[in-house]
């Protein structure tokens, strides 16, 4: 007959088992926290790299994720996709409910600022078809630039023309006192904007004369 296990040994074994269970549970909780912290990183990386499958995987694994949450530098995933010109990722994020009117709290930029800088006309159209056009066209970043400044600085004539069709202000001056036309190195962009300003001044004068 086997000898009885002393009560003290049983207590020690139970205590050791309890410690092991608590340690395992703590490790699991820590792993879950790390996974949660990795969610936005995976989302931002996929948006920046144009990884549509990566974006879809994040959606599938974390269906309740707030995709409009800003990252460490203030950009949302949509900001990054717009900045790097990933049209299909932009579409996927918008369809999932990304905020097209989101503003980077660090530098004041909108998604349209970012798309305009790269000259991504189709992305600009997607954003402005769903967003607050008046706000997005007049929003200023930390440098006092509206999206029209960004498009002009990049010499993106088609984007400039599109913004003008939405009543963007070609006379707006940034913090350096420069208008969109002054930011461009393209003679075509400069002439277009200068003509728009002249036409608007002429129209305003005619309206003033008629009302006098």
RAPE-V798103 format. One record per run of one state. SS is the DSSP state (alpha for helix, beta for strand, coil for the rest). FROM is the first residue (numbers start at 1). TO is the last residue. If there is no record, write none. Layout:
# RAPE-V798103
ss->[SS & SS]
from->[FROM & FROM]
to->[TO & TO]
This chain:
# RAPE-V798103
ss->[coil & alpha & coil & alpha & coil & alpha & coil & alpha & coil & beta & coil & beta & alpha & coil & alpha & coil & alpha & coil & alpha & coil & alpha & coil & alpha & coil & alpha & coil]
from->[1 & 7 & 50 & 52 & 62 & 77 & 84 & 87 & 96 & 103 & 104 & 110 & 111 & 119 & 121 & 131 & 133 & 139 & 147 & 154 & 157 & 166 & 180 & 184 & 187 & 212]
to->[6 & 49 & 51 & 61 & 76 & 83 & 86 & 95 & 102 & 103 & 109 & 110 & 118 & 120 & 130 & 132 & 138 & 146 & 153 & 156 & 165 & 179 & 183 & 186 & 211 & 212]
